[in-house]
């Protein structure tokens, strides 16, 4: 079975799960139009989030030449929690709740993108792009943001802390339609911009020296790919909340399953695996656990175990 057939299989499974999610337990004799519209919005959020995270992770790992790194090393998850905590700490929860959802979404996305671009510029300057340096800087910023967020969370009112706590976990149950529309437009625009850079990924996977020898303007291409990665991760995080290990999980499963160097199919494979994981996970949360847990908890638990496995696997090679 070649990678093209595998792509069609993953696409078929994704479609079947989406159909199962949309039409399971619908009473067509009742108010099914309202229920279906709610589920369509939820599915669209899942697809946008899964596709953005999967795509960004594959591209980021190609740039960094490492399969255990994800864009989350840029601590955007921690920054997202910090932004929400800071708003509540300074202005109160009513400001966050009454603020226009579109303005709030765009504000968070812009702050996260600007931060990640500044960090990228610093990290990839000169010869400072070693894996250990990346991990160290990411750990330092992540610890700082988490500690600062925790400090403010201790001081705020317990009722307001519940609002912050709700933002700390990804949720597909209360998606704002207006924000979803903006996110869709932004992701489509970024995808169109990325289309002309797609052809460089296969060459970049060979390493910087080889790519330069083959005529690729390495710095130019990498900087623009990092902009794309930053925007997509920021959009997905601001849309539903942080899902730390999803990208690591689906990207590495795509490498194992697709068994090809062609990023066209690696990215498609990762996107479909991500949709399968999120839609299947949401079905489990709603139909088996009856909303007693969240999808992000399941994804992070499985992804965390897989991350430990990858570390042990790489350690044996060394």
C-alpha positions in Angstrom: 0.0 0.0 0.0 1.6 3.3 -1.1 1.2 6.7 0.6 -1.5 7.9 -1.8 -3.7 4.9 -0.8 -3.0 5.5 2.8 -4.1 9.2 2.4 -7.4 8.1 1.0 -7.9 5.6 3.8 -7.3 8.3 6.4 -9.6 10.7 4.6 -12.3 8.1 4.5 -12.0 7.4 8.2 -12.1 11.1 8.9 -15.3 11.5 6.9 -17.0 8.5 8.6 -16.2 9.9 12.1 -17.5 13.3 11.1 -20.7 11.9 9.8 -21.1 9.8 13.0 -20.5 12.8 15.1 -23.0 14.9 13.2 -25.9 12.5 12.9 -25.6 10.2 16.0 -28.6 10.5 18.4 -30.4 13.1 16.3 -34.2 13.0 16.5 -35.4 14.1 13.0 -38.9 14.5 14.4 -37.7 17.2 16.9 -35.6 20.3 16.7 -32.8 18.6 14.7 -31.9 21.8 12.7 -30.7 23.5 15.8 -28.7 20.5 17.0 -27.2 19.9 13.6 -26.1 23.6 13.3 -24.4 23.4 16.7 -22.6 20.2 15.7 -21.5 21.7 12.4 -19.9 24.6 14.2 -18.1 22.2 16.6 -16.9 20.0 13.7 -15.6 23.1 11.9 -13.7 24.2 15.0 -12.2 20.7 15.4 -11.1 20.5 11.7 -9.6 24.0 11.8 -7.8 23.3 15.1 -6.6 19.8 14.1 -5.4 20.9 10.7 -3.6 24.0 12.0 -1.7 22.1 14.7 -0.8 19.2 12.5 0.4 21.3 9.7 2.4 23.6 11.9 4.1 20.8 13.7 5.2 19.0 10.6 6.6 22.2 9.1 8.3 23.2 12.4 9.9 19.8 12.8 11.2 20.0 9.2 12.8 23.4 9.9 14.4 22.3 13.2 15.4 18.9 11.9 14.0 17.3 15.0 10.9 15.1 15.5 10.4 15.7 19.2 10.0 19.4 19.0 6.7 21.2 18.4 5.8 24.9 18.0 4.6 24.6 21.6 8.2 24.9 22.7 7.6 28.6 22.0 5.3 28.5 25.1 2.3 29.9 23.3 0.0 27.8 25.5 1.5 29.4 28.6 1.3 32.8 27.0 -2.4 32.3 26.2 -3.2 31.5 29.8 -1.1 34.5 31.0 -2.9 36.9 28.7 -6.3 35.8 30.0 -5.2 35.8 33.6 -3.6 39.3 33.2 -6.8 40.7 31.8 -8.9 39.3 34.7 -6.3 40.4 37.3 -6.1 44.0 36.0 -9.7 44.7 34.8 -11.9 41.9 36.3 -13.7 39.0 34.7 -16.6 41.2 33.4 -14.1 42.9 31.0 -13.2 39.6 29.6 -16.8 38.4 29.4 -18.3 41.6 27.9 -15.4 42.3 25.5 -16.3 41.8 21.9 -15.4 38.3 21.0 -13.9 39.3 17.7 -11.7 42.0 19.2 -10.6 39.6 22.0 -9.7 36.9 19.6 -7.7 39.1 17.3 -6.0 40.8 20.2 -4.8 37.4 21.6 -3.7 36.2 18.2 -1.7 39.4 17.5 0.1 39.3 20.9 1.0 35.6 20.5 2.2 36.1 16.9 4.3 39.1 17.8 5.9 37.3 20.8 6.7 34.1 18.8 8.2 36.2 15.9 10.5 38.0 18.4 11.5 34.7 20.0 12.1 33.1 16.6 14.3 36.0 15.5 16.4 35.7 18.7 16.6 31.9 18.7 17.5 31.5 15.0 20.0 34.3 15.0 23.5 33.1 14.2 24.4 29.7 15.5 22.0 29.7 18.4 19.6 27.2 16.9 20.8 24.1 18.6 18.1 21.8 20.2 19.5 22.3 23.7 19.3 26.1 23.4 15.8 26.0 22.1 14.6 23.7 24.9 16.4 25.8 27.5 14.8 29.1 26.3 11.4 27.5 25.9 11.6 26.0 29.4 12.6 29.4 30.9 9.9 31.4 29.3 7.3 28.6 30.0 8.3 28.5 33.7 8.2 32.3 33.9 4.7 32.6 32.3 3.3 29.7 34.4 4.7 31.2 37.6 3.5 34.7 36.9 0.0 33.3 36.0 -0.1 31.2 39.2 0.9 34.3 41.2 -2.0 36.3 39.8 -4.5 33.4 40.1 -3.8 33.1 43.8 -4.6 36.8 44.3 -7.8 37.1 42.2 -11.3 36.3 43.5 -12.1 32.5 43.5 -15.1 33.1 41.3 -12.9 34.8 38.7 -10.4 32.1 39.0 -13.0 29.7 37.7 -13.1 31.7 34.5 -9.4 31.5 34.1 -9.4 27.8 34.8 -12.0 27.3 32.1 -9.5 29.0 29.6 -6.7 26.7 30.7 -8.2 23.7 28.9 -9.3 23.3 25.3 -13.0 23.2 24.8 -15.1 22.5 21.7 -18.4 22.8 23.5 -18.9 26.6 23.4 -17.5 27.9 20.1 -18.4 31.5 19.2 -19.7 31.5 15.6 -18.3 35.0 14.8 -14.8 34.0 16.0 -15.0 30.8 14.1 -15.7 32.8 10.9 -12.7 35.0 11.4 -10.5 32.0 12.2 -11.6 30.3 9.0 -10.8 33.4 6.9 -7.4 33.8 8.5 -6.5 30.1 8.1 -7.5 30.2 4.4 -5.5 33.3 3.8 -2.4 31.8 5.5 -2.8 28.6 3.5 -2.9 30.5 0.2 0.3 32.4 1.3 1.9 29.0 2.2 1.1 27.4 -1.2 4.2 29.0 -2.9 6.5 27.8 -0.1 5.3 24.2 -0.1 7.8 23.2 -2.8 10.7 24.0 -0.5 9.8 21.6 2.4 11.2 18.4 0.8 14.5 20.1 0.2 14.6 21.7 3.7 14.2 18.2 5.2 17.7 17.4 3.8 19.3 20.0 6.0 20.5 23.6 5.7 23.7 22.9 3.9 22.1 20.7 1.2 19.2 23.1 0.8 21.6 26.0 0.2 23.7 24.0 -2.2 20.5 23.2 -4.2 19.7 26.9 -4.5 17.2 27.5 -1.7 17.3 30.9 0.0 17.3 29.3 3.4 16.9 32.2 5.7 14.2 33.8 3.5 12.1 30.6 3.3 12.5 29.6 6.9 11.5 33.0 8.3 8.3 33.0 6.2 7.5 29.4 7.2 7.9 30.4 10.8 5.5 33.2 10.3 3.0 30.8 8.9 3.6 28.4 11.9 3.2 31.2 14.4 -0.1 32.4 13.0 -1.7 29.0 12.7 -0.7 27.9 16.2 -1.8 31.2 17.6 -5.2 31.0 15.9 -5.8 27.4 17.0 -4.9 28.2 20.6 -7.0 31.4 20.7 -9.9 29.5 19.1 -10.3 26.6 21.5 -7.5 26.8 24.1 -4.2 24.9 24.5 -3.7 21.3 23.4 -0.1 20.7 24.2 0.8 17.2 22.8 -1.6 16.9 19.9 1.0 18.1 17.3 3.7 15.8 18.5 1.4 12.8 18.5 -0.2 13.3 15.0 3.0 14.4 13.3 5.0 11.3 14.4 2.1 9.0 13.7 2.1 10.4 10.2 5.8 9.8 9.7 5.4 6.2 10.8 2.2 5.5 8.8 2.9 7.3 5.6 6.5 6.3 5.2 7.4 8.9 2.7 9.6 12.0 2.5 7.1 14.0 0.5 5.6 16.7 2.7 2.5 17.0 0.6 1.4 13.6 1.9 3.0 13.9 5.3 1.0 17.0 6.0 -2.2 15.5 4.7 -1.6 12.4 6.8 -1.0 14.4 9.9 -4.1 16.6 9.3 -6.4 13.5 8.8 -4.9 11.7 11.8 -5.4 14.9 13.9 -9.1 15.1 12.8 -9.6 11.4 13.6 -8.0 11.9 17.0 -10.1 15.0 17.8 -13.4 13.8 16.4 -13.0 10.3 17.9 -11.9 11.8 21.2 -14.9 14.2 21.3 -17.2 11.3 20.6 -15.7 9.4 23.5 -16.0 12.5 25.8 -19.7 13.0 24.9 -21.0 9.5 24.4 -19.0 7.5 26.9 -17.8 9.9 29.6 -20.8 12.2 29.3 -18.7 15.3 29.5 -17.2 14.2 32.8 -13.7 15.1 31.4 -12.4 17.2 28.5 -10.9 16.2 25.2 -7.6 18.1 26.0 -7.0 15.9 29.1 -7.3 12.7 27.0 -5.1 14.1 24.2 -2.4 15.4 26.6 -2.4 12.1 28.5 -1.9 10.0 25.4 0.5 12.5 23.9 2.6 12.8 27.1 3.1 9.0 27.2 4.0 9.0 23.5 6.5 11.9 24.1 8.2 9.8 26.9 8.4 6.9 24.4 10.0 9.1 21.8 12.6 10.4 24.3 13.5 6.8 25.4 13.7 5.8 21.8 16.0 8.6 20.9 18.1 8.0 24.0 18.8 4.4 22.8 20.2 5.8 19.5 22.6 8.0 21.4 
